[in-house]
Amino acid sequence: MDFNIKTMAEYDAEGKSPEVLFWVGCAGSFDDRAKKITKAFCKILNKIGVEFAVLGQEESCTGDPAKRAGNEFVFQMMALTNIEVLNAYEVKKIVTACPHCFNTLKNEYPSLGGNFEVIHHTQFLRKLMEDGRLKIEGGAFKGKKITFHDPCYLGRANDEYEAPRVLLEKLDAELVEMKRCKTNGLCCGAGGAQMFKEPEKGKKDINIERTEEALSSEPKIIATGCPFCNTMMTDGVKHFNKNEEVAVKDIVELLAEAEDL
């Protein structure tokens, strides 16, 4: 990165507050593929002059995997630690590129004393675009066929289907919907932790089923809005030996490419 990303601690030392806290998440911090999504989002925010900060070393897992696995005690331990840090900095608005973090921070934290405005990165970018702060020129993708895979924790869990599509339409691409999309969307598998374990016995892995649906419309790009979906769909594309023909990209990566960042 050719610019410095400040932490909340640095802002606090200056007696200032950023416009928004960027919650990076475990995938965006440690997974090499997801790091590219993190960087693309930061480049966009930096280019248009959005003042944002990260927690850096003070950020830990939201506790979502522990909660979904049924370990409520570990979840609450992790959540309360995060809430204490966030409240100490008087954080009001959080944006994240991970729907799992988004859902947990938005819906699970309030009952533990963590009351924040939590926004998915596609929602945040859509608002910036509507406010005239973000200008999207999609010439690089003009006429290219793109299909969007709805992340479960963004779509069916939080009823957000439009923000990603509004952004994709601004790229002048041809947006084609899968047979199962929006409220009828099919999980890629990582909502059920299939990214972290061997699948159960069955006729077909769920990400293979979902990738088949995506490939049936012959897209050039499968767009995602979640680092876990990105991994599962990428693995699916590789399974069909289509990785030379079909790219799997997060929406912010497409926007960053459109802006040549």
C-alpha positions, -999 to +999 in steps of 0.1 A: +000+000+000+014+034-009-005+052+018-008+049+056-039+035+073-043+050+107-056+031+138-082+042+162-054+046+188-037+071+165-068+091+159-075+090+197-040+103+204-047+132+181-081+139+198-099+131+166-125+106+153-126+091+118-158+090+098-160+053+100-142+023+116-133-004+091-137-038+107-113-060+087-122-094+101-102-126+103-104-135+066-095-099+055-065-099+079-050-133+075-062-150+043-040-141+014-069-140-011-091-120+012-063-095+019-067-083-018-103-074-010-092-055+021-066-036+001-091-028-028-116-013-003-089+008+014-077+021-019-112+032-029-118+050+005-083+066+004-089+079-032-121+096-025-109+110+009-130+090+034-114+093+068-114+058+081-095+038+107-088+002+118-084-013+152-052-030+141-038-052+169-068-044+191-093-061+167-100-098+174-126-122+159-162-112+164-169-146+179-192-156+151-176-191+144-178-199+181-214-189+183-224-209+152-206-239+165-227-236+197-200-223+221-220-194+235-195-189+264-165-183+241-186-161+218-196-138+247-160-136+260-148-125+226-178-102+220-175-084+254-138-078+248-145-062+214-174-042+228-152-028+256-126-017+230-152-002+206-170+017+234-137+030+248-131+047+214-168+058+213-172+041+179-205+049+163-202+036+127-186+004+115-181-009+080-170-044+071-164-064+039-174-096+057-212-104+060-204-128+089-188-100+109-216-076+097-244-099+109-227-106+143-218-070+150-252-057+139-275-084+154-257-102+182-237-074+199-266-050+210-278-075+236-243-074+251-240-036+252-225-031+217-248-006+199-233+005+167-244+014+132-230-015+112-228-013+074-217-038+048-191-024+024-215-026-006-241-005+014-214+020+024-201+024-012-237+027-026-243+056-001-210+073-011-221+070-047-256+084-041-240+113-021-218+121-052-186+112-033-179+080-053-179+082-091-179+049-109-168+046-145-172+010-157-158+012-192-133-017-185-163-040-179-186-027-206-206-056-220-189-082-199-213-108-184-213-107-146-234-129-122-237-121-085-238-147-057-258-134-028-240-140+006-265-156+030-256-133+059-261-102+037-292-113+018-315-137+036-303-129+071-303-091+066-325-085+036-299-066+015-300-075-021-300-041-039-267-024-029-244-050-046-265-049-077-267-011-079-229-010-078-225-037-104-249-020-128-228+011-126-199-009-142-219-010-175-216-048-174-244-072-183-257-084-150-272-119-153-291-135-124-287-171-113-317-194-112-316-192-074-309-157-063-320-130-038-345-145-012-342-178-030-304-178-031-284-210-024-256-209+002-221-216-011-213-237+019-191-215+041-222-203+061-221-239+072-184-239+077-177-261+047-145-240+041-130-254+073-138-291+071-144-321+049-179-323+035-204-349+048-213-378+025-236-369-003-240-367-040-223-333-045-205-306-025-227-275-020-202-251-036-200-273-067-238-272-070-237-234-066-209-229-090-227-250-116-256-226-113-233-196-117-215-211-147-247-220-165-252-184-175-217-184-190-204-153-171-169-138-175-170-129-138-187-143-107-190-114-083-191-119-045-195-097-015-180-121+011-145-135+016-159-170+024-181-170-007-151-159-027-131-189-016-159-214-021-168-201-056-132-200-066-128-236-055-159-245-075-146-228-107-113-247-103-132-279-099-147-273-134-113-262-148-128-229-157-104-207-137-087-194-169-120-184-184-140-172-154-128-148-126-142-147-091-139-112-077-154-092-048-174-062-059-148-038-044-121-054-065-141-047-096-147-011-086-110-007-078-101-022-113-126+002-129-108+031-113-074+016-121-063+015-085 
